[in-house]
């Protein structure tokens, strides 16, 4: 199974979502490969180096740096050996985003609760629609609300507004928590960190995505 984590806008939490999915599924016994397509930042690759220092205590997550044009080829290679391939998308290269979606079984679109992000979803939907026309109506995009509190008007309006663009908004979300900032610099996921609320959020997300995966299989 191949999951693309994508958005044409930077700063919405693609790497946060990708790393936490990789760690969470690894703890559930999946063999996981994470592809880092942003070779300028190399955030997931740096995270993997930190994680390697604790490899005797943590489940393995393979991380591979990939140029955007090579995503489909590398996905085909890695999915022969892994239960899940998660693609940490590059917001700076539109072609790479398209390649990621073409290679994925479904995509997750992280969005924060802001008017700017709502506008970015509208722009992204055009690109998504092009890929959906090629892959068929069964190709799905799921929005996850990141840094979500549920206490502001824009928080409450985002789900309804995003639904108008044809995306399903996941029931689970990730809050605005220190754990999502501190865990990566230790080579960890929030599932492995000391914040029980963050662990519970990741658990709910994993549960929801496992249901989607089982339905696709």
Protein Blocks (a to p, Z undefined) as FASTA:
>chain_A
ZZddddfbehiopmmmmmmmmmmmmmnopacddddfblknommmmmmmmmmmmmmmpccd
ddddddfklmmmmmmmmmmmpfbdcddddfklmklmmmmmmmpmbdcddddddfklmmmm
mmmmmmmmmmmmmnopklccddddehiehlamklmmmmmmmmmnopacdfbdcdddfklm
mmmmnopafklmmblklmmmmmmmmmmmmmmmmmmZZ
